[in-house]
Amino acid sequence: MKRHHSFALAAFLAGAAILAVTIPARSGSRGATVRSAQARASLSASLPGKEIGSKDAPIVIEVFSDFECPACRSFYETTLRQVIDNYVSTGKVLLIHRDFPLQMHAYSREAARWADAAAEIGYFQTVESTLFGKQDVWGANGKIEDVLSGALSAADMKKLREAESKYSSQIEASIAHDLDLGNQKHILQTPTVFVTAKGKTEELPGGGVSYPLMKQYLDYLLRQ
Amino acid sequence: MTGTPAATSQASPRAGGLGRRLLLIGRIALGVTFVAAAYTKLHFNGEWHLGDYQFFFAMTIDSYKMLPIAAVEWLARILPWLELLLGGVLMAGAGLRWAASAASALLCVFIAAMLRAYLLHLEINCGCFGPNEKLGGLSLLRDSSLLALSLAVAAGAFLIRKREAKV
C-alpha cells in the first residue's frame, strides 16, 4: 500500500514538473502580459480619430475589429456603446479602434478605409456606428458609400469622399499598421480586445465580452 | 476438467496486475489533465492570475450563452479549484471510484455545453485549457476521449473493488 502511494506521489511530481515546463511556454506564446513604461506609448501610433476618450485615462482598451464580422457588430452594439457612455465619456477609459479586416470578408477592408477616412476628419464614431448598424446591407451588396450617404449629410459625405481620396496613403498605412500589430499579437479572431492598466496589458478571451462582465473587470481595475 | 480451475487461478493475478497498472496509468493521465486544465485557468498571458482569473474565465463561460451572470460568476470562481482538487485526488488514487465518477459527470456537462455551442455555430473559445482556445471539432473530440478515459477509470475502479470484496 505504501509502495502504491509512493508511486502515485512520484507520478504526481513528474506530472507537475511536466506541466511546469511545458504549459508556461504554451500560454506565454500568445498575448503575453506587457509590463513596461512603453506599454501605453506603443498603444498609440494610430490615427488620432480612431481613439475615443482621454489620453490620461487610467485604462486603455484596444479593440481589433472587422466591420463585416457579426461578432464585432454584436460586441460594438451590446458592450462598447455602454463602455463609451459609462467609462470613456467619464475619462476612465481610452478606447482605441484597430482595423483587422479579415480576408474572408469581401468588403471589410473597404469599410475600414471609409472609417479611417472619417477618423481623419473627426467623424469616426458616426461612421463606425453606421457601418456596424447597416452591416447586413453593405455586407451583402458592397455598397458602403450608399449606406454612408444615407447616414451623413450631403456636405459631410462630400468631406468624407475628399478625405478618403486625399489621405489615401495615410489610411492604407494605418490599416497596414493595425494589421501588423494584430499579427504580432497573434490575433486569430475578431473582435480581440486588449486592456491596459498600470502599464500591464491583458488579452481578454476572444470573440467579445458582455457588458456586465466587462463592467466588473473595469471596476476591478479602477479599484486597484 | 481439473486443468481449467488451475489455469484460471494462474491467469487471474496476472490479469489483475495488468488491470491495476492500466488503472494507475489512466487515473494519473486523467489527474494530470484536470490539473493542467486548472493551471491554464489560473496562469495565462504569461503570468499567474490568482486575483483576477475569475473575470477572464467568466467571460469565456458567458460566451456559451447558457447561464445567468450570477451563475457564470460563481462557476468561474470555483471551477478551476474544483478541477485542481479532482486532479489531485485522481493522481493520489484516493476514493478513485467516486473521483472518476465525478470527473465523468463533469466532462459530460462540459461536452454537452460544447456540443450545444458547436451545433449553434457559436464562434467562441472552449475555455477548457486557457482563455484562447477556439471551440471546434478537435476540442470536442479531445474532451470525448477524456470522457471515455474517465469512464474506463471509473468502471475499472468499481470492478477492482468488486473483485476485492469477493476475495
HADDOCK unambig.tbl for C-alpha pairs under 7 A between the chains (distance, minus, plus):
assign (segid A and resid 8 and name CA) (segid B and resid 91 and name CA) 6.24 0.50 0.50
assign (segid A and resid 8 and name CA) (segid B and resid 92 and name CA) 5.57 0.50 0.50
assign (segid A and resid 9 and name CA) (segid B and resid 92 and name CA) 6.68 0.50 0.50
assign (segid A and resid 12 and name CA) (segid B and resid 91 and name CA) 6.04 0.50 0.50
assign (segid A and resid 15 and name CA) (segid B and resid 32 and name CA) 5.98 0.50 0.50
assign (segid A and resid 19 and name CA) (segid B and resid 36 and name CA) 6.68 0.50 0.50
assign (segid A and resid 24 and name CA) (segid B and resid 46 and name CA) 6.62 0.50 0.50
assign (segid A and resid 27 and name CA) (segid B and resid 44 and name CA) 5.34 0.50 0.50
assign (segid A and resid 27 and name CA) (segid B and resid 45 and name CA) 6.01 0.50 0.50
assign (segid A and resid 27 and name CA) (segid B and resid 46 and name CA) 6.00 0.50 0.50
assign (segid A and resid 28 and name CA) (segid B and resid 44 and name CA) 6.82 0.50 0.50
assign (segid A and resid 28 and name CA) (segid B and resid 45 and name CA) 5.54 0.50 0.50
assign (segid A and resid 28 and name CA) (segid B and resid 46 and name CA) 4.19 0.50 0.50
assign (segid A and resid 30 and name CA) (segid B and resid 45 and name CA) 6.57 0.50 0.50
assign (segid A and resid 31 and name CA) (segid B and resid 45 and name CA) 5.33 0.50 0.50
assign (segid A and resid 32 and name CA) (segid B and resid 45 and name CA) 4.46 0.50 0.50
assign (segid A and resid 32 and name CA) (segid B and resid 46 and name CA) 5.08 0.50 0.50
assign (segid A and resid 33 and name CA) (segid B and resid 45 and name CA) 5.33 0.50 0.50
assign (segid A and resid 33 and name CA) (segid B and resid 46 and name CA) 5.90 0.50 0.50
assign (segid A and resid 202 and name CA) (segid B and resid 45 and name CA) 6.84 0.50 0.50
assign (segid A and resid 204 and name CA) (segid B and resid 56 and name CA) 6.48 0.50 0.50
assign (segid A and resid 205 and name CA) (segid B and resid 56 and name CA) 6.54 0.50 0.50
assign (segid A and resid 205 and name CA) (segid B and resid 59 and name CA) 6.65 0.50 0.50
assign (segid A and resid 205 and name CA) (segid B and resid 60 and name CA) 6.18 0.50 0.50
assign (segid A and resid 205 and name CA) (segid B and resid 131 and name CA) 5.24 0.50 0.50
assign (segid A and resid 205 and name CA) (segid B and resid 132 and name CA) 5.76 0.50 0.50
assign (segid A and resid 206 and name CA) (segid B and resid 125 and name CA) 6.72 0.50 0.50
assign (segid A and resid 206 and name CA) (segid B and resid 132 and name CA) 6.40 0.50 0.50
assign (segid A and resid 207 and name CA) (segid B and resid 124 and name CA) 5.87 0.50 0.50
assign (segid A and resid 209 and name CA) (segid B and resid 59 and name CA) 5.88 0.50 0.50
assign (segid A and resid 213 and name CA) (segid B and resid 59 and name CA) 6.49 0.50 0.50
assign (segid A and resid 217 and name CA) (segid B and resid 55 and name CA) 6.13 0.50 0.50
